Amino acid sequence: MARLEQMLEMVKKDRDVRQNLIQIRQNISDESLRRNFMYLLGGDFTLLTDLLENEDPKVRKNAALILGMTEDEDVLPALFEAWEKEETLFIREDYLKAASMLDYREYLPKLKERILELEKMQEESQSVQSAQKNETDNEETDVRSLWDNNKHLLLELSRLRSMVSRYERRRNHKYVKMSPAPDVILQTNRLHADVTAAQVHTGTVNTMRGAVHVKGGDIEELLKIRTWTEMLFPIPGTRPVAGDEKTIAQKLRDLKIGNYLKYLHEESDQPFRYRIELKSQSIPREKRGEFISRIASRLDALQKGTLQNTDSGYEVELRLIERKDKSFIPLLKLFTIPDRRYAYRKETTAQSTSASLAALAVELARPYLKDGAQLLDPFCGTGTLLMERCIAAGADPVYGVDRFGEAVAKAKINSEISQSYPHAPFHFINRDFFDFTHEYSFDEVITELPKEEAAGENGKEFTERFLEKVSTLLSGGAVLTVLTDNALAMEDALKKERDFTMEDSFLLNERAGTTEFILKYK
C-alpha cells in the first residue's frame, strides 16, 4: 500500500505522471491492491478525471483505464464526455474499454449513434477506395489504404458493437448439418489417434498424429465418442494465410467464413459472435492481444455485419495455428454444437485428471473391464476416472478414496450429476488409502497414482507400498488399471511384488511420461 501511496503522490505533484499511472494500472490488477487504491482515493476521482484533459494522450489513456478499474459507475459521465471530445484516434477505444468494465447501459443510445456514424464513414471510405482500385487496378493498394486510414476507427467500431451486443437480446444460431456432416478434424491424444478412429463408423476416416479427419460423418455419432478433445472445422478452400494483420484479415475474408457459417446453421439475421484464438511460437505473448484485435476489427469491417468479434458470449472460435513458415492455418471451433460428454465434470482441482485422458485410459483398458465389477479408486480425486469407467461398463459397488477432503467433496457433487448414467451409487471416503479397510474384496481397481508421491525420490517405494496395500483388498484375478508418471518405478515394483502380472501398458503422454499399466492380481 505504501508503494501505491507513493505513486499516487507523485501523480498529484505532476511528476513522471505517465510512468506512475502505468505502474498503478499494473499494481491494481491485483484485487487486494485495487481495494487499497480505492481506500487511498477515498471516493474522490477528481485527480483521475482531471487527467482526462491532460495534453499527453497516453496520460489520458491510462487515467481512463484506471477509472474503469475502479468499478464505480460514478466515473462514467467523465469517461463518455472525454471519449466524445477525444481527437486522438488511437486512444478513443481505450475510453470505451474502460467504460465496458462498468454498467454503461444508460449510454447505449449514444453508442448506437456512434456506430451508425462510423458505418457511414466506412461506406464512404470504401466507395473512394473502390474508385481508386478501378483506376489503378491494384487490390493491394486498396487494402492498405483502407487499413492505414481507418485502423483506429475500426478498433473503435469493433469495441462499440461488442458493447452494444452485451445488453441486447441475443439469439444463438442453431447448427443443422448433422449428417452427412462437413469435414471435421477431431483432435486426440498424440499417441492414440487410432483409438478414436476405430470408433468412427460413418464417413471416410483418415488418421494423423494427434488427430482424426472425418469426411461425411455423423455429428451425433462423433459426440458419443469420448476420446477426442476438440472438434474443429476446416474452412472449404482453406489455405495458409500469411502477412501482417491487415493482409491476414483480407485473406480470411476471401475464405468467405461468414457464408460458410450460414451454410452450417439455421437461417438467421443475427451476426455470428466470435473470438480469435492464436497458436503461435513466433509472436510474443504480450503482443498477441493487439495482433488479434487488429485482425478482428478489420475482419468485422470486411464482413459487413455477418461476423462480430466479442469478449464473451461467442459462438465461434476462429483458431489460427502457426506453421513452421510462420503462416497460419485457420480452423473453426463451433460452440453452437452442444458437447455434453463430460457434463458431470462440474467440480475440478488443479490435480484432476483430464476427462479425455480418463476416457482414453478406459477405452484402452476396455478388453479387461468386467461388467458389474466391485470397483475401487484408491486416489479418486474428483472422481473423473471412476465416472468414465462406469460410463464404459457397469459396476456395483463403486468406491472412491482420497485423503484430500476438498477433492472428495467435489467428487460427491460430480457423482450426483453423473447419476443420469446407469450405474450404482458412488461411495466416496475422505481417508488416506493406506488406512483404508473394507469388509469384502474388490475385483477391479482403476486409479492414477498421486504425482508428488509416485514421481518423487521415493517413487519406487511408494509404488511398492501401493501394490502391497491394494493386494489386501483384491479378489483373485482382479484387474488393475493404473496411471503413473513414473513407469520405471512401476516396472521395478512389479519385479518385487510377484503377485501381479502386467497384461499391457500404454504410453499416454510423452512429455510427462504418463503410462497406463493393466495389471492382474494372481
C-alpha positions as CSV (number, residue, x, y, z in Angstrom):
1,M,0.0,0.0,0.0
2,A,2.9,2.3,0.7
3,R,4.1,1.9,-2.8
4,L,0.7,2.8,-4.2
5,E,0.5,5.8,-2.0
6,Q,3.9,7.0,-3.2
7,M,2.9,6.6,-6.8
8,L,-0.3,8.4,-6.3
9,E,1.5,11.3,-4.5
10,M,3.9,11.6,-7.5
11,V,0.9,11.9,-9.8
12,K,-0.5,14.7,-7.6
13,K,2.8,16.5,-7.8
14,D,2.8,16.2,-11.6
15,R,6.0,14.2,-11.6
16,D,6.5,11.3,-14.1
17,V,2.7,11.1,-14.4
18,R,2.6,8.7,-17.4
19,Q,5.0,6.2,-15.8
20,N,3.3,6.3,-12.4
21,L,-0.1,5.8,-14.0
22,I,1.2,2.8,-15.8
23,Q,2.6,1.4,-12.6
24,I,-0.6,2.0,-10.8
25,R,-2.6,0.1,-13.5
26,Q,-0.3,-2.8,-13.3
27,N,-0.5,-2.9,-9.5
28,I,-4.3,-2.6,-9.2
29,S,-4.9,-5.6,-11.5
30,D,-4.4,-7.4,-8.1
31,E,-7.8,-7.2,-6.4
32,S,-6.4,-6.6,-2.9
33,L,-4.2,-3.8,-4.1
34,R,-7.1,-2.3,-6.0
35,R,-9.1,-2.2,-2.7
36,N,-6.1,-0.4,-1.2
37,F,-6.0,2.1,-4.1
38,M,-9.7,2.8,-3.7
39,Y,-9.1,3.4,0.0
40,L,-6.4,6.0,-0.9
41,L,-8.7,7.8,-3.3
42,G,-11.4,7.9,-0.6
43,G,-14.2,8.0,-3.2
44,D,-12.8,11.2,-4.9
45,F,-11.9,10.6,-8.5
46,T,-11.2,14.2,-9.4
47,L,-7.4,13.6,-9.7
48,L,-8.0,11.0,-12.4
49,T,-10.9,12.7,-14.2
50,D,-8.9,15.9,-14.4
51,L,-6.1,13.9,-16.1
52,L,-8.6,13.1,-18.9
53,E,-7.8,16.6,-20.2
54,N,-4.0,16.2,-19.9
55,E,-2.1,17.2,-23.0
56,D,-0.3,13.8,-23.2
57,P,-2.7,11.3,-24.9
58,K,-1.1,8.4,-23.1
59,V,-1.8,10.0,-19.8
60,R,-5.4,10.4,-20.8
61,K,-5.4,6.7,-21.9
62,N,-4.0,5.4,-18.6
63,A,-6.2,7.6,-16.5
64,A,-9.3,6.4,-18.3
65,L,-8.3,2.7,-17.9
66,I,-7.7,3.2,-14.2
67,L,-11.1,4.8,-13.8
68,G,-12.7,1.7,-15.4
69,M,-10.9,-0.5,-12.9
70,T,-12.5,1.4,-10.0
71,E,-15.8,-0.5,-10.7
72,D,-17.6,2.7,-9.7
73,E,-20.3,3.9,-12.2
74,D,-19.9,7.5,-10.9
75,V,-16.9,7.8,-13.3
76,L,-18.9,7.0,-16.4
77,P,-20.0,10.6,-17.2
78,A,-16.4,11.8,-17.2
79,L,-15.3,8.8,-19.4
80,F,-18.0,9.3,-22.0
81,E,-17.5,13.1,-22.1
82,A,-13.8,12.6,-22.7
83,W,-14.5,10.0,-25.3
84,E,-16.8,12.3,-27.3
85,K,-14.2,15.1,-27.2
86,E,-11.2,13.0,-27.9
87,E,-9.5,13.8,-31.2
88,T,-6.6,11.4,-30.9
89,L,-7.9,8.3,-32.7
90,F,-5.6,5.7,-31.2
91,I,-7.0,6.2,-27.6
92,R,-10.7,6.6,-28.4
93,E,-11.1,2.8,-28.0
94,D,-9.5,2.9,-24.5
95,Y,-12.2,5.1,-23.1
96,L,-14.7,2.5,-24.3
97,K,-12.6,-0.3,-22.9
98,A,-12.7,1.5,-19.6
99,A,-16.4,2.0,-19.7
100,S,-17.0,-1.6,-20.7
101,M,-15.7,-2.6,-17.2
102,L,-18.8,-0.9,-15.7
103,D,-22.6,-0.9,-16.1
104,Y,-22.9,1.5,-19.1
105,R,-26.4,0.6,-20.4
106,E,-27.8,4.1,-20.0
107,Y,-25.3,5.2,-22.6
108,L,-26.4,2.6,-25.2
109,P,-28.2,5.2,-27.4
110,K,-25.0,7.2,-27.6
111,L,-23.0,4.1,-28.5
112,K,-25.5,3.1,-31.3
113,E,-25.4,6.7,-32.7
114,R,-21.7,6.5,-33.0
115,I,-21.9,3.1,-34.7
116,L,-24.1,4.5,-37.4
117,E,-21.8,7.4,-37.8
118,L,-18.7,5.1,-38.2
119,E,-20.5,2.7,-40.5
120,K,-21.4,5.7,-42.8
121,M,-17.8,6.8,-42.8
122,Q,-16.8,3.3,-43.6
123,E,-19.1,3.1,-46.6
124,E,-17.9,6.4,-47.9
125,S,-14.3,5.3,-47.4
126,Q,-14.9,2.1,-49.3
127,S,-16.5,3.9,-52.1
128,V,-13.5,6.1,-52.5
129,Q,-11.1,3.2,-52.3
130,S,-13.2,1.2,-54.8
131,A,-12.9,4.1,-57.3
132,Q,-9.1,4.2,-56.7
133,K,-8.9,0.5,-57.3
134,N,-10.8,0.8,-60.6
135,E,-8.3,3.4,-61.6
136,T,-5.2,1.6,-60.5
137,D,-6.4,-2.0,-60.7
138,N,-4.2,-2.6,-57.7
139,E,-6.1,-4.5,-54.9
140,E,-3.1,-4.3,-52.5
141,T,-3.2,-0.5,-52.6
142,D,-6.9,-0.7,-51.9
143,V,-6.4,-2.9,-48.8
144,R,-3.5,-1.0,-47.4
145,S,-5.1,2.4,-47.9
146,L,-8.3,1.5,-46.2
147,W,-6.5,0.0,-43.3
148,D,-3.9,2.7,-42.8
149,N,-6.5,5.5,-42.9
150,N,-9.0,3.8,-40.6
151,K,-7.4,1.2,-38.3
152,H,-8.2,3.1,-35.1
153,L,-11.7,3.8,-36.2
154,L,-12.2,0.1,-37.0
155,L,-11.0,-0.8,-33.5
156,E,-13.4,1.7,-32.0
157,L,-16.3,0.3,-34.1
158,S,-15.5,-3.2,-33.1
159,R,-15.5,-2.2,-29.4
160,L,-18.8,-0.4,-29.8
161,R,-20.5,-3.3,-31.4
162,S,-19.3,-5.6,-28.7
163,M,-20.5,-3.2,-26.0
164,V,-24.0,-2.8,-27.6
165,S,-24.4,-6.6,-28.1
166,R,-23.8,-7.2,-24.4
167,Y,-27.1,-5.7,-23.4
168,E,-29.1,-6.7,-26.5
169,R,-31.1,-9.9,-26.6
170,R,-29.0,-12.5,-28.3
171,R,-30.4,-15.4,-30.3
172,N,-27.9,-18.2,-30.6
173,H,-27.5,-19.8,-34.0
174,K,-28.6,-23.4,-34.4
175,Y,-26.2,-25.9,-36.1
176,V,-28.1,-28.1,-38.6
177,K,-25.6,-30.0,-40.8
178,M,-25.6,-33.2,-38.7
179,S,-25.4,-36.0,-41.3
180,P,-23.7,-36.2,-43.6
181,A,-21.5,-33.7,-41.8
182,P,-18.9,-31.4,-43.4
183,D,-15.3,-32.2,-42.9
184,V,-14.2,-32.2,-39.3
185,I,-10.9,-32.7,-37.5
186,L,-11.0,-34.5,-34.1
187,Q,-8.0,-33.5,-32.0
188,T,-6.9,-36.5,-30.0
189,N,-4.1,-37.8,-27.8
190,R,-0.9,-37.6,-30.0
191,L,-0.1,-41.3,-29.5
192,H,-3.5,-42.9,-29.8
193,A,-5.5,-41.2,-32.6
194,D,-6.3,-44.8,-33.8
195,V,-8.4,-45.4,-30.7
196,T,-10.7,-42.5,-31.7
197,A,-10.6,-43.5,-35.4
198,A,-11.7,-47.1,-34.5
199,Q,-14.9,-45.7,-33.0
200,V,-16.0,-43.7,-36.1
201,H,-18.3,-45.9,-38.3
202,T,-19.8,-43.2,-40.6
203,G,-17.9,-41.4,-43.4
204,T,-14.3,-41.5,-44.6
205,V,-11.7,-41.6,-41.8
206,N,-8.1,-40.6,-42.1
207,T,-5.8,-40.9,-39.1
208,M,-3.0,-38.4,-38.4
209,R,-0.7,-37.9,-35.4
210,G,-2.9,-36.3,-32.8
211,A,-6.0,-36.0,-35.0
212,V,-8.6,-37.8,-36.9
213,H,-10.0,-36.3,-40.2
214,V,-13.6,-37.4,-40.8
215,K,-15.4,-36.6,-44.1
216,G,-19.1,-37.1,-44.5
217,G,-19.5,-38.4,-40.9
218,D,-22.4,-38.1,-38.5
219,I,-22.1,-35.4,-35.8
220,E,-24.3,-37.3,-33.4
221,E,-22.1,-40.3,-33.6
222,L,-19.0,-38.3,-33.1
223,L,-20.5,-36.7,-30.0
224,K,-20.8,-40.1,-28.4
225,I,-17.0,-40.7,-28.8
226,R,-15.3,-39.7,-25.5
227,T,-11.7,-39.9,-26.5
228,W,-11.3,-36.7,-28.7
229,T,-10.5,-33.4,-27.1
230,E,-11.8,-30.9,-29.7
231,M,-13.8,-30.9,-32.9
232,L,-12.5,-28.4,-35.4
233,F,-14.0,-27.5,-38.8
234,P,-11.7,-26.8,-41.8
235,I,-13.0,-23.9,-43.9
236,P,-13.7,-25.0,-47.5
237,G,-10.8,-23.9,-49.8
238,T,-8.6,-23.4,-46.7
239,R,-5.1,-22.4,-47.5
240,P,-2.4,-20.9,-45.2
241,V,-2.7,-17.2,-44.5
242,A,0.3,-15.0,-44.0
243,G,1.4,-11.4,-43.7
244,D,0.6,-8.6,-41.4
245,E,-2.7,-8.2,-39.6
246,K,-4.4,-6.4,-42.4
247,T,-3.3,-8.9,-45.0
248,I,-4.4,-11.8,-42.9
249,A,-7.8,-10.3,-42.3
250,Q,-8.2,-9.7,-46.0
251,K,-7.3,-13.3,-46.8
252,L,-9.7,-14.6,-44.1
253,R,-12.5,-12.5,-45.7
254,D,-11.6,-14.1,-49.0
255,L,-12.3,-17.6,-47.5
256,K,-16.0,-16.4,-47.0
257,I,-16.1,-17.6,-43.4
258,G,-19.4,-15.8,-42.8
259,N,-21.0,-17.6,-45.8
260,Y,-19.7,-21.0,-44.5
261,L,-21.1,-20.4,-41.1
262,K,-24.5,-19.5,-42.6
263,Y,-24.4,-22.8,-44.5
264,L,-23.8,-24.8,-41.4
265,H,-26.6,-23.1,-39.3
266,E,-30.3,-22.5,-39.5
267,E,-31.1,-19.3,-41.3
268,S,-30.9,-16.2,-39.1
269,D,-30.3,-12.4,-39.4
270,Q,-28.0,-12.4,-36.4
271,P,-24.3,-11.9,-36.8
272,F,-22.0,-14.8,-35.7
273,R,-20.3,-13.8,-32.5
274,Y,-16.7,-15.0,-32.5
275,R,-13.3,-14.8,-30.9
276,I,-9.9,-15.4,-32.3
277,E,-7.5,-17.9,-30.7
278,L,-3.9,-17.7,-31.7
279,K,-1.5,-20.6,-31.5
280,S,1.9,-19.1,-32.2
281,Q,5.5,-19.6,-31.2
282,S,6.9,-16.5,-33.0
283,I,4.6,-13.8,-31.7
284,P,5.4,-12.8,-28.1
285,R,2.6,-13.4,-25.6
286,E,2.4,-9.7,-24.7
287,K,1.9,-8.7,-28.3
288,R,-0.8,-11.3,-29.2
289,G,-3.7,-9.3,-27.9
290,E,-3.0,-6.3,-30.1
291,F,-2.3,-8.6,-33.1
292,I,-5.7,-10.4,-32.6
293,S,-7.6,-7.2,-32.0
294,R,-6.3,-5.7,-35.3
295,I,-7.3,-8.8,-37.3
296,A,-10.7,-8.9,-35.7
297,S,-11.6,-5.2,-36.1
298,R,-10.5,-5.4,-39.8
299,L,-12.4,-8.7,-40.4
300,D,-15.5,-7.3,-38.8
301,A,-15.5,-4.3,-41.2
302,L,-14.8,-6.5,-44.2
303,Q,-17.6,-8.9,-43.3
304,K,-20.1,-6.1,-43.0
305,G,-22.1,-7.3,-40.1
306,T,-22.1,-11.1,-40.6
307,L,-19.3,-11.6,-38.0
308,Q,-19.0,-9.8,-34.7
309,N,-15.9,-10.0,-32.5
310,T,-16.7,-10.2,-28.8
311,D,-15.0,-11.0,-25.5
312,S,-17.9,-13.1,-24.1
313,G,-20.9,-15.0,-25.3
314,Y,-19.1,-16.0,-28.5
315,E,-20.5,-18.9,-30.7
316,V,-17.4,-19.5,-32.8
317,E,-13.7,-19.6,-32.2
318,L,-11.6,-18.8,-35.2
319,R,-8.3,-20.6,-34.5
320,L,-5.1,-19.5,-36.2
321,I,-2.5,-22.2,-35.9
322,E,1.0,-21.1,-36.9
323,R,3.1,-23.3,-39.2
324,K,6.9,-23.5,-39.4
325,D,7.0,-21.0,-42.2
326,K,5.0,-18.5,-39.9
327,S,1.9,-18.7,-42.0
328,F,-1.4,-19.7,-40.2
329,I,-3.9,-22.4,-40.8
330,P,-7.4,-21.1,-40.0
331,L,-9.9,-23.5,-38.4
332,L,-13.3,-23.1,-36.7
333,K,-14.5,-24.4,-33.4
334,L,-18.3,-24.2,-33.0
335,F,-19.9,-23.7,-29.6
336,T,-23.3,-24.0,-31.4
337,I,-22.8,-27.7,-31.2
338,P,-23.5,-28.7,-27.6
339,D,-20.9,-31.1,-26.2
340,R,-22.3,-32.7,-23.1
341,R,-19.9,-35.7,-23.0
342,Y,-18.4,-34.6,-19.7
343,A,-21.5,-32.8,-18.2
344,Y,-20.8,-34.5,-14.9
345,R,-17.5,-32.7,-14.5
346,K,-18.7,-29.6,-12.7
347,E,-16.0,-29.5,-10.0
348,T,-12.3,-30.0,-10.5
349,T,-9.0,-29.3,-8.8
350,A,-5.6,-28.5,-10.2
351,Q,-4.7,-32.2,-9.9
352,S,-7.8,-33.5,-11.6
353,T,-7.3,-36.0,-14.5
354,S,-8.5,-34.5,-17.8
355,A,-11.7,-36.1,-18.9
356,S,-10.5,-37.0,-22.4
357,L,-7.4,-38.7,-20.9
358,A,-9.5,-40.6,-18.5
359,A,-11.8,-41.7,-21.3
360,L,-8.8,-42.8,-23.3
361,A,-7.4,-44.8,-20.5
362,V,-10.7,-46.6,-20.0
363,E,-11.1,-47.3,-23.7
364,L,-7.6,-48.8,-23.8
365,A,-8.5,-51.0,-20.8
366,R,-11.9,-52.0,-22.2
367,P,-10.9,-55.6,-23.1
368,Y,-10.1,-56.1,-19.5
369,L,-13.2,-54.5,-17.9
370,K,-15.7,-56.6,-16.1
371,D,-19.3,-55.7,-16.2
372,G,-20.8,-55.4,-12.7
373,A,-17.4,-55.3,-11.1
374,Q,-16.8,-54.3,-7.5
375,L,-14.8,-51.2,-8.2
376,L,-12.3,-49.1,-6.3
377,D,-10.3,-46.0,-7.0
378,P,-7.7,-45.6,-4.1
379,F,-6.8,-42.0,-5.2
380,C,-10.0,-40.8,-6.7
381,G,-9.6,-37.1,-6.6
382,T,-12.8,-35.5,-8.1
383,G,-13.9,-38.9,-9.5
384,T,-13.2,-38.4,-13.2
385,L,-11.6,-41.8,-13.8
386,L,-14.3,-43.6,-11.8
387,M,-17.1,-42.0,-13.7
388,E,-15.5,-42.6,-17.1
389,R,-15.1,-46.3,-16.1
390,C,-18.7,-46.6,-15.0
391,I,-19.9,-45.0,-18.3
392,A,-18.0,-47.7,-20.2
393,A,-19.2,-50.7,-18.2
394,G,-21.4,-51.4,-15.2
395,A,-20.0,-51.6,-11.7
396,D,-21.5,-52.2,-8.2
397,P,-20.5,-51.1,-5.7
398,V,-18.3,-48.2,-6.6
399,Y,-15.8,-46.8,-4.0
400,G,-13.5,-43.8,-4.2
401,V,-11.0,-43.0,-1.5
402,D,-8.8,-39.8,-1.2
403,R,-7.1,-38.0,1.7
404,F,-7.8,-34.6,0.1
405,G,-11.1,-33.5,1.6
406,E,-11.8,-30.8,-1.0
407,A,-11.5,-33.3,-3.8
408,V,-13.8,-35.8,-2.2
409,A,-16.4,-33.1,-1.6
410,K,-16.2,-32.2,-5.3
411,A,-16.4,-35.8,-6.3
412,K,-19.7,-36.2,-4.5
413,I,-21.1,-33.2,-6.4
414,N,-19.9,-34.6,-9.7
415,S,-21.3,-38.0,-8.9
416,E,-24.8,-36.6,-8.3
417,I,-24.7,-35.0,-11.7
418,S,-23.5,-38.3,-13.3
419,Q,-26.4,-40.2,-12.0
420,S,-28.0,-39.8,-15.4
421,Y,-25.7,-42.6,-16.4
422,P,-26.8,-46.1,-15.5
423,H,-24.6,-47.3,-12.6
424,A,-24.7,-48.0,-8.9
425,P,-24.4,-45.1,-6.4
426,F,-20.8,-43.9,-5.6
427,H,-19.4,-44.1,-2.2
428,F,-16.7,-41.5,-1.5
429,I,-14.5,-41.7,1.6
430,N,-12.1,-39.0,2.8
431,R,-9.3,-41.1,4.1
432,D,-5.6,-42.0,3.4
433,F,-5.8,-45.1,1.2
434,F,-3.1,-46.8,3.3
435,D,-5.5,-46.6,6.3
436,F,-8.5,-47.8,4.3
437,T,-10.1,-51.2,5.0
438,H,-13.2,-52.9,3.6
439,E,-15.2,-56.0,4.7
440,Y,-15.2,-57.6,1.2
441,S,-12.7,-57.6,-1.6
442,F,-12.7,-55.7,-5.0
443,D,-12.3,-57.3,-8.4
444,E,-11.4,-54.2,-10.2
445,V,-9.3,-51.1,-9.4
446,I,-8.8,-48.0,-11.6
447,T,-6.6,-45.1,-10.4
448,E,-4.0,-42.5,-11.1
449,L,-1.1,-42.6,-8.6
450,P,-0.5,-39.2,-6.9
451,K,2.2,-37.4,-8.9
452,E,4.1,-36.0,-5.9
453,E,4.5,-39.4,-4.2
454,A,4.8,-41.7,-7.3
455,A,7.2,-39.4,-9.2
456,G,9.4,-38.2,-6.2
457,E,12.7,-39.6,-5.0
458,N,10.8,-42.4,-3.2
459,G,8.6,-43.2,-6.2
460,K,9.6,-46.9,-6.3
461,E,9.0,-47.2,-2.5
462,F,5.6,-45.5,-2.8
463,T,4.6,-47.8,-5.8
464,E,5.7,-50.9,-3.8
465,R,3.6,-49.7,-0.8
466,F,0.6,-49.2,-3.1
467,L,0.8,-52.7,-4.7
468,E,1.3,-54.3,-1.3
469,K,-1.6,-52.4,0.3
470,V,-4.0,-52.9,-2.7
471,S,-3.3,-56.6,-2.7
472,T,-5.0,-56.9,0.7
473,L,-8.3,-55.6,-0.9
474,L,-8.4,-57.7,-4.0
475,S,-10.1,-60.9,-5.0
476,G,-8.2,-63.4,-7.2
477,G,-8.0,-62.4,-10.8
478,A,-8.7,-58.8,-10.1
479,V,-7.7,-56.3,-12.8
480,L,-5.9,-53.0,-12.0
481,T,-5.8,-50.1,-14.4
482,V,-3.1,-47.8,-13.1
483,L,-1.9,-44.4,-14.5
484,T,1.5,-43.2,-13.3
485,D,4.1,-40.6,-14.4
486,N,6.9,-42.9,-13.1
487,A,6.8,-46.0,-15.3
488,L,10.2,-47.2,-14.2
489,A,9.1,-47.2,-10.5
490,M,6.1,-49.4,-11.5
491,E,8.3,-51.8,-13.6
492,D,10.7,-52.1,-10.7
493,A,7.9,-52.6,-8.1
494,L,6.4,-55.4,-10.2
495,K,9.7,-57.3,-10.1
496,K,9.3,-57.3,-6.3
497,E,5.6,-57.7,-6.0
498,R,5.2,-61.0,-7.9
499,D,1.5,-61.4,-7.1
500,F,0.9,-59.1,-10.0
501,T,1.4,-59.7,-13.7
502,M,1.5,-56.9,-16.3
503,E,-1.1,-57.6,-19.0
504,D,-0.4,-54.5,-21.1
505,S,0.9,-50.9,-20.9
506,F,0.4,-47.8,-23.0
507,L,2.4,-44.5,-23.0
508,L,-0.2,-41.7,-22.8
509,N,1.9,-38.6,-22.6
510,E,5.5,-38.4,-23.9
511,R,6.5,-35.2,-22.2
512,A,5.1,-36.2,-18.7
513,G,5.9,-39.8,-19.2
514,T,2.4,-40.8,-18.2
515,T,1.9,-44.5,-18.7
516,E,-1.1,-46.7,-18.2
517,F,-0.5,-50.2,-16.8
518,I,-3.0,-53.0,-17.0
519,L,-2.2,-55.5,-14.1
520,K,-3.8,-58.7,-13.0
521,Y,-3.7,-60.0,-9.4
522,K,-2.9,-63.7,-9.3
